[in-house]
Amino acid sequence: SAAALLILAAAVGLAVALGLLPRAPVNHFCAASNNLTGFLCDDRVTCVPASRVCDRVSNCRNGEDEQEELCGDLPRSLPGYLVFHCSNPAYWVYADQRCNGMNDCGDCSDEMGSLATCPPCGSEWWSCSPVLYKYCSCVPRRLCRDGVQHCLSWSDEYIC
């Protein structure tokens, strides 16, 4: 009975090791620097930011962030946690590009609205209606008082 269980456990372990039985899927979710969504390499230590997965540069020691199985049919081949779908179904961005202050979707759906659920502008940003297409509802404070209009109201030059 106990010996039979040990033999059965050893047989199952050997079958899994040899690839005869399917293994449980490996969870590769991690939080990269600045708490951004990332891909956990097989070494279980290296966390690659989502936007650096499938960029044709191996960031994992064994190159698992660039494997055909993961990168073969973007974005469908990527795990859902690495992808943000824009309001226009034809467009998507990597999950770490959501709420980064930049208009990555082209329609600001990655920065504003119910899909993105972004927090208000952080301390590094000034809230306004930008005149430049690359920003959505905030402009970087480093652009304040630089002599160039970045907000429709000119608040980046007179108030910020």
N, C-alpha and C positions, 0 to 999 in steps of 0.2 A: 504494500500500500504506500508507504512513504518512499520506498525504493522505486516503485512504479511511477510515482509523481516526479521524482528526481530525474528519472530516465525520460519521461515525457517532456519535462521542462527543458532538458538538455537537447532533445530532438527538435523541439520548436525553436529554441535559440539557434541551433545549427541551421535549420531551414531558413530562418530569417536572415542569418549572416550570409548564407549562400544565395540569397535572392529567390528562394523557392516559394516563400510566402510574402505577401505584400507587407511593407513596413507602414507604420502610421505616418501620415504626412508630417513633414517637419515645418514647424512654425518659424518663419524667417522675419517676423515683425520685430522691430526695435525702435527706440527713440534715439535719433542721431543728435548731434550737437544742437544746442538751442531748442531741445525738445521736439525737433522735427521728425516726421515719420521716416523710417529707414528700413533697410534690408539687412538682416543679420546673416553674415557669412557662416559657412560650415564650421569655422573655428570657434563659433559661439562667443566671440569677443569683438570682432570688427563689425561696426554698424555703418553701412554705406547710406548716405542721404538718398532719398527716393530719386531725385533728379540725376543722380550719378549712376543709376542702374540702367543697363542697356545703352550706355553712351559710347560703346566700343573701346572703353578703357577698363581693364580688369582692376577692380579695387579690392577684390577678395583674393586671398593667396592662391586658391585653386580656380579662380575665374568663374565661380558660380553666378556672379552678378551679370555675366555676359553670355550665359549658355543659351543655346537655341530654344530649349524648352521654355525658358523665361522670356526671351526676347524675340521669338520667331513671328509673333502675330500681335504687335502692339496696337492697342492697349489690352486686347482680349487675353493675351498670354500672361499678363502681369497679375499678381494677387491684387484683389480689390483695394487693400489698404495703401497701395502705392499710387493709385489713380484718383484724380478728381475729374468728374465729368462736368464740362461747362454747360451753361443753359442751352447753347446751340449743340444738339446731339452730335454734330460732325466734329466737334473739338473736345480735346481733353488735355490736361496738364498733369504733371507729377504732383502727388499729394503735398509735398513740401513747398510747392509754389502757391498753394492756397494761403491767403492771408499774409502774403509777404510784402504787400504794399504796391506791387507791380501788376499791371493789367495783362496778365499772361493769357487769358482766354480771349481777349480782344473786345469783350463786351462787359468787362468788370464783374462777371458772375463768379469769378474766383476770389473777389475782394468784398463784394456787397451782396445783400439779399439772403434769402432763406437757405439757398444751397451752400453757401460758403460759411455762414455763421461766424464771421470774424469779429473779434473784439474791436472796440473803438480805437482810433489812432493812439499809438503808444507815445511815450515821451520823446522819441526820436522823430516824430511826425507832427505835421500841422494839418488840422482838419479844415478843408475848404473844397470848393468845386474847382478842380484843376483845369487848366487850359490845354495841357499836354495830354495826348492820348495814352501815354505810358503809365499815368497814375489814375486812380479812381476817385477816392474821397479824401485822400491824405497826400501831402507832399513831404519829402524829407526836410527836416528843420535846417539841414545844412544849406538848403536853397533859399532860406529866408534872408531878406535884406541883401541879396546879391546883385540887385539892379536889373533883374529879369523877372517879368510877370509870370508866375506859375499858377496863380489862383485868379479866377474870373473877377473877384472883388479886389484884387491887388492886396489882400490882407497879408500875403507873404512878404510884402515889402514895407507895409506901414504898421502892422499890429504884431506880427509873429515875433 
